[in-house]
């Protein structure tokens, strides 16, 4: 009898404890599940909004990353030890040339500067001068309305013209006309680089014919050599270029074969000639 009454009291206690329990206690596990689901949904919404924001600002992020990469490469190309390595890296060089050719791109000026830094390393010049794309980009940059573009381009051409194996190939009518036009500008640095490039080409005998055949070259050098407004350093290089061209022409003239029947006379004779002139 005692055990039966004890079982009844225990069952009554269980029923009373279940009746007195709160709903939160009864369904605590379900509430936690709902909270975790809500948190996951919030995280997914945040990730979705971030993805949407990234897509909307993708172009802005790309421009910033390009700017950072360009700044890093520009600093690297200013060091002699890096110029050879970077110029020999085909991917780096192709990307620099790609942006340098896009004159409307905001980074094209810095790419022209990097290309100029490559030409400061003499061993790079023969390789760069042999690439038509490089010459095309530098020619377009030399015609740019931006003074900085022209300066980097003409300095690059000046360095390329210092390579002995590349002088004949660079002495083209279009490039010589560009150098003559830049030599007549008022910017001193641009003028100095253009005249320096002409002087580099004048030291090669194979470039004399293109130099003299291009109408503006000799006229530009004569003007710079005699103009009182020409800076002294530019005037000196112009006079040196004219003297070098004259020396090569004299050498070519003296190397000519004079027929044995002609009387010997030292050159130049300074004698005027005419056809059936009357005394």
TAHUPE-V146303 format. One record per residue. N is the residue number from 1. SS is DSSP state (hx for helix, st for strand, lp for the rest). BURIAL is # if it has 9 or more other C-alpha atoms within 8 Angstrom, else .. Layout:
[[N | SS | BURIAL] [N | SS | BURIAL]]
This chain:
[[1 | lp | .] [2 | hx | .] [3 | hx | .] [4 | hx | .] [5 | hx | .] [6 | hx | .] [7 | hx | .] [8 | hx | .] [9 | hx | .] [10 | hx | .] [11 | hx | .] [12 | hx | .] [13 | hx | .] [14 | hx | .] [15 | hx | .] [16 | hx | .] [17 | hx | .] [18 | hx | .] [19 | hx | .] [20 | hx | .] [21 | lp | .] [22 | lp | .] [23 | hx | .] [24 | hx | .] [25 | hx | .] [26 | hx | .] [27 | lp | .] [28 | hx | #] [29 | hx | .] [30 | hx | .] [31 | hx | #] [32 | hx | .] [33 | hx | .] [34 | hx | .] [35 | hx | .] [36 | hx | .] [37 | hx | .] [38 | hx | .] [39 | hx | .] [40 | hx | .] [41 | hx | .] [42 | hx | .] [43 | hx | .] [44 | hx | .] [45 | hx | .] [46 | hx | .] [47 | hx | .] [48 | hx | .] [49 | hx | .] [50 | hx | .] [51 | hx | .] [52 | hx | .] [53 | hx | .] [54 | hx | .] [55 | hx | .] [56 | hx | .] [57 | lp | .] [58 | hx | .] [59 | hx | .] [60 | hx | .] [61 | hx | .] [62 | hx | .] [63 | hx | .] [64 | hx | .] [65 | hx | .] [66 | hx | .] [67 | hx | #] [68 | hx | .] [69 | hx | .] [70 | hx | #] [71 | hx | .] [72 | hx | .] [73 | hx | #] [74 | hx | #] [75 | hx | .] [76 | hx | #] [77 | hx | #] [78 | lp | #] [79 | lp | .] [80 | hx | .] [81 | hx | .] [82 | hx | #] [83 | hx | #] [84 | hx | #] [85 | hx | .] [86 | hx | #] [87 | hx | #] [88 | hx | .] [89 | lp | .] [90 | hx | .] [91 | hx | .] [92 | hx | #] [93 | hx | #] [94 | hx | .] [95 | hx | .] [96 | hx | #] [97 | hx | #] [98 | hx | .] [99 | hx | #] [100 | hx | #] [101 | lp | #] [102 | lp | .] [103 | lp | #] [104 | lp | .] [105 | lp | .] [106 | lp | .] [107 | lp | #] [108 | hx | #] [109 | hx | #] [110 | hx | #] [111 | hx | #] [112 | hx | #] [113 | hx | #] [114 | hx | #] [115 | hx | #] [116 | hx | #] [117 | hx | #] [118 | hx | #] [119 | hx | #] [120 | lp | #] [121 | lp | #] [122 | hx | .] [123 | hx | .] [124 | hx | #] [125 | hx | #] [126 | hx | #] [127 | hx | .] [128 | hx | #] [129 | hx | #] [130 | lp | .] [131 | lp | .] [132 | hx | .] [133 | hx | .] [134 | hx | #] [135 | hx | #] [136 | hx | .] [137 | hx | #] [138 | hx | #] [139 | hx | #] [140 | hx | #] [141 | hx | #] [142 | hx | #] [143 | lp | .] [144 | lp | #] [145 | lp | .] [146 | lp | .] [147 | hx | .] [148 | hx | .] [149 | hx | #] [150 | hx | #] [151 | hx | #] [152 | hx | #] [153 | hx | #] [154 | hx | #] [155 | hx | #] [156 | hx | #] [157 | hx | #] [158 | hx | #] [159 | hx | #] [160 | hx | #] [161 | hx | #] [162 | lp | #] [163 | lp | #] [164 | hx | .] [165 | hx | .] [166 | hx | #] [167 | hx | #] [168 | hx | #] [169 | hx | .] [170 | hx | #] [171 | lp | #] [172 | lp | .] [173 | hx | .] [174 | hx | .] [175 | hx | #] [176 | hx | #] [177 | hx | #] [178 | hx | #] [179 | hx | #] [180 | hx | #] [181 | hx | .] [182 | hx | #] [183 | hx | #] [184 | lp | #] [185 | lp | #] [186 | lp | .] [187 | lp | .] [188 | hx | .] [189 | hx | .] [190 | hx | #] [191 | hx | #] [192 | hx | #] [193 | hx | #] [194 | hx | #] [195 | hx | #] [196 | hx | #] [197 | hx | #] [198 | hx | #] [199 | hx | #] [200 | hx | #] [201 | hx | #] [202 | hx | #] [203 | lp | #] [204 | lp | #] [205 | hx | .] [206 | hx | .] [207 | hx | #] [208 | hx | #] [209 | hx | .] [210 | hx | #] [211 | hx | #] [212 | hx | #] [213 | hx | .] [214 | lp | #] [215 | hx | .] [216 | hx | .] [217 | hx | #] [218 | hx | #] [219 | hx | .] [220 | hx | #] [221 | hx | #] [222 | hx | #] [223 | hx | .] [224 | hx | #] [225 | hx | #] [226 | hx | .] [227 | lp | .] [228 | lp | .] [229 | lp | .] [230 | lp | #] [231 | lp | .] [232 | hx | .] [233 | hx | .] [234 | hx | #] [235 | hx | #] [236 | hx | #] [237 | hx | #] [238 | hx | #] [239 | hx | #] [240 | hx | #] [241 | hx | #] [242 | hx | #] [243 | hx | .] [244 | hx | #] [245 | hx | #] [246 | hx | .] [247 | hx | .] [248 | hx | #] [249 | hx | #] [250 | hx | .] [251 | hx | .] [252 | hx | .] [253 | hx | .] [254 | hx | .] [255 | lp | .] [256 | lp | .] [257 | lp | .] [258 | lp | .] [259 | lp | .] [260 | lp | .] [261 | lp | .] [262 | lp | .] [263 | lp | .] [264 | lp | .] [265 | lp | .] [266 | lp | .] [267 | lp | .] [268 | lp | .] [269 | lp | .] [270 | lp | .] [271 | lp | .] [272 | lp | .] [273 | lp | .] [274 | lp | .] [275 | lp | .] [276 | lp | .] [277 | lp | .] [278 | lp | .] [279 | lp | .]]
